[in-house]
Amino acid sequence: MTSSCSALKLLLLSTPVGPLGSGLGGGVELTLTNLSQELRRRGHHLCVAAPAGSVLGDVPVIAIAGQLQPTAHTQGRQTPTVLPDNAVLANMWDYARQVQDDYDLLVNFAYDWLPFYLMPFFRRPVAQFVSMGSLSTTMDAAVCQAAAKFPDSIGVYTRAQAETFPCEANWRILGSAVDLLLYDFCAQPQDYLVWLGRISPEKGLEDAIAAAQRSQKQLKILGKLEDQRYWDQIQQDYPTASVDYLGFLPTAELQFVVRQAQALLMTPRWIEAFGNVAIEALACGVPVIAYRRGGPAEIVQPGKTGWLVAPDSVDGLVEAIARIDHLDRSACRQQAADEYSLEAWGDRFEQWFREILHSDEMTNSAG
Ligand code: HBI
């Protein structure tokens, strides 16, 4: 019997697209890092199963061998789902099958068909954290069928993300969080803008470079260089732009660069499920200038902690950059503290887990 105050035994299953710490997992890496830290702080016991080579601070990681999964966000909507030979995704879930009785709950962070399809095959309940919006018909079907069979078990970052799926469901809106202790407020910025994220077409980096160039501002770029061709094309298209690519940096070094920026530019081409980089910037006191699309549109307080701009409008970005001085850096830090603390976020996850376990017990006791 899982009472409301007992410690939970949780197995968290990571994204199969790259080892934790490689940057290939994008926002999920930060989500897993923060969630593991916060749940352990609350006394829960957890292990994380992830591709070999993963590091997650001092959290016990079970390294799973096998071939990485092709990333979903570069496939077409109709692309058939593939499983490479010796797929790490399949190996992760075979491991989960073997050890499931050692845990109260399994929590999946892979945006892949298999973990959703396998839910009814497991004795222990599986909580599904959906880390992106709708990308393919296969994942839409997997998510919506799981939501129909296990109505309490589907968690998302934001409502905007949930609404991209073609089904009504009892979505659990969990939001996100940052560990404020890792981010230092900066009141007096340097004269540059910053852009954070995987360098990949859906992130729209070229718009940020165009807007910075037209505003005669330097743009510092941080994140995993995921798509070399895309990056090469950008450099050809903007040969004279003042950009400074600093690579994929760990949080301590990332925030040292971000905190001194006048603003963060967010230029997503797709519906960003959340946009963890937005709350990392706010935590440093850095306002966010973002396309009015997806998660960032639910985060930015226009005229106070940032500006929201018509999607794909470089002109809009340039106008917003000209009005950075209207924004309040202290209010940015305050919003991060008020709305995106690990404490509030941990409460939402814990409540979600207990409700899944409660309904699972009810189902089982009903026989
Ligand atoms: N693609 N197939 C697949 N599986 C994932 O878990 C996945 C992905 N692409 C991107 C990704 N995860 C993360 O970077 C985002 O969820 C943040």
Residues whose N, C-alpha, C, O or C-beta is under 5 A from the ligand:
A	BS01	HBI	T15 P16 V17 L24 G25 G26 G27 V28 Q69 P70 T71 A72 H73 F109 A110 Y111 D112 S131 M132
